[in-house]
Amino acid sequence: MSRTILIGIFSALLAAGGTRSGNAIESANQTEWARSRLACANVGIDPGSSAFSQCVVHLYYSLWNEQNEFER
């Protein structure tokens, strides 16, 4: 019985750790998207335009590629 309880607690801890890690990654991604939007707005691109959307996407993925170059 105590073995079953310990396994259940261990499983819950693993699940909780994965959730926090996932939330941290999601938060970091949102921050990077926000920085990309801000940078494109700072250079004067109209936030409602398609050029703005292209700027944000290209900037975000260019920076992502640079930061994750070692993984390729």
C-alpha positions as CSV (number, residue, x, y, z in Angstrom):
1,M,0.0,0.0,0.0
2,S,2.7,2.5,0.9
3,R,4.5,1.6,-2.3
4,T,1.5,2.6,-4.3
5,I,1.2,5.9,-2.5
6,L,4.8,6.7,-3.0
7,I,4.5,5.9,-6.7
8,G,1.5,8.2,-6.9
9,I,3.3,11.0,-5.1
10,F,6.3,10.6,-7.3
11,S,4.2,10.7,-10.5
12,A,2.4,13.8,-9.3
13,L,5.8,15.5,-8.6
14,L,7.0,14.7,-12.1
15,A,3.8,16.0,-13.6
16,A,4.0,19.2,-11.6
17,G,7.7,19.7,-12.6
18,G,6.8,19.3,-16.3
19,T,4.0,21.8,-16.0
20,R,6.2,24.4,-14.5
21,S,8.9,23.8,-17.1
22,G,6.3,24.1,-19.9
23,N,4.9,27.3,-18.4
24,A,8.5,28.7,-18.2
25,I,9.1,27.9,-21.9
26,E,5.7,29.4,-22.9
27,S,6.4,32.5,-20.9
28,A,9.9,32.9,-22.4
29,N,8.4,32.5,-25.9
30,Q,5.7,35.1,-25.2
31,T,8.4,37.5,-24.0
32,E,10.5,37.0,-27.1
33,W,7.4,37.6,-29.3
34,A,6.7,40.8,-27.4
35,R,10.3,42.0,-27.8
36,S,10.1,41.3,-31.5
37,R,6.9,43.3,-31.8
38,L,8.4,46.2,-29.8
39,A,11.5,46.2,-32.0
40,C,9.5,46.4,-35.2
41,A,7.3,49.1,-33.8
42,N,10.4,51.1,-32.6
43,V,11.8,51.3,-36.2
44,G,8.5,52.8,-37.3
45,I,6.6,50.0,-39.0
46,D,2.8,50.4,-38.6
47,P,1.6,47.7,-36.2
48,G,-1.5,47.1,-38.3
49,S,0.3,46.4,-41.5
50,S,1.4,43.1,-43.1
51,A,4.9,44.4,-43.1
52,F,4.8,44.6,-39.3
53,S,3.7,41.0,-39.1
54,Q,6.5,39.9,-41.5
55,C,9.0,41.9,-39.5
56,V,7.9,40.3,-36.2
57,V,8.0,36.8,-37.6
58,H,11.4,37.2,-39.4
59,L,13.0,38.9,-36.4
60,Y,11.7,36.3,-33.9
61,Y,12.9,33.3,-36.0
62,S,16.2,35.0,-36.9
63,L,17.0,35.5,-33.2
64,W,15.8,32.0,-32.4
65,N,18.1,30.5,-35.0
66,E,21.1,32.5,-33.6
67,Q,20.3,31.5,-30.1
68,N,19.9,27.8,-31.0
69,E,22.6,27.4,-33.6
70,F,24.5,24.9,-31.4
71,E,21.5,22.5,-31.7
72,R,21.7,22.2,-35.4
